[in-house]
Amino acid sequence: MRRLLEAQPDIEVVAACGDLDSLLAAVEADGPDVVVTDIRMPPTGVDEGIRAADRLRETHPEIGVVVLSQYVDPRYALPLFEHGTARRAYLLKERVDDVQQLVGAIRTVADGGSVVDPKVVEALVAEKAHAERSAFQDLTPRERDVLSEMASGKNNAAIAATLFLTERSVEKVIHSIFLKLGLGWETSVHKRVKAVVMYLAEGGS
């Protein structure tokens, strides 16, 4: 992965770390714009990547974090976004095979954005769609499409480009989604992403 990243003209790899302590030490020594980490690494091999992201949110909120994971189950991704989605990305490791997807995530979080792996979003949406008495059932197919794109971290312009809509249309659809789901309106893209992701993660309605 280091070789692939170093081939990118706008990316410089300043350190490679084997455990949580060395990662945190490298952050202090090198001050990177973005940290790319496995969700699991020594010493426990459980959730060090998430813990690193939480620690950096407190000590270096300006640093982006991309967590690579083998887990599609949303329960592994949600802790990364619990305190906000800005400058955070959760990607499945299979994305590393397409270096442009990984590079795209790095650039997005470096710019303050967020990325949620599409397969994780699909799992969240599918789970919500099958929940009984869910307000999600009231969404139109178009609204579900926009919600999925929004949950993956896209802004209005990116959603419009993906779904071949105007940005004005996207904004109207998002208003309708928030109204139907009973969510408080947010003007910040990152707060919208968090609101939608957390809604999808909730049980019941």
Secondary structure, DSSP 8 states (H G I E B T S, - for coil): -HHHHHTSTT-------SSHHHHHHHHHHH--SEEEEES--TTTSSSHHHHHHHHHHHH-TTSEEEEEES--SHHHHHHHHTT--TTEEEEEGGGGGSHHHHHHHHHHHHTT-EEE-HHHHHHHHHHHHTSTT-GGGGS-HHHHHHHHHHHTT--HHHHHHHHT--HHHHHHHHHHHHHHHT-----SHHHHHHHHHHHHHSS--
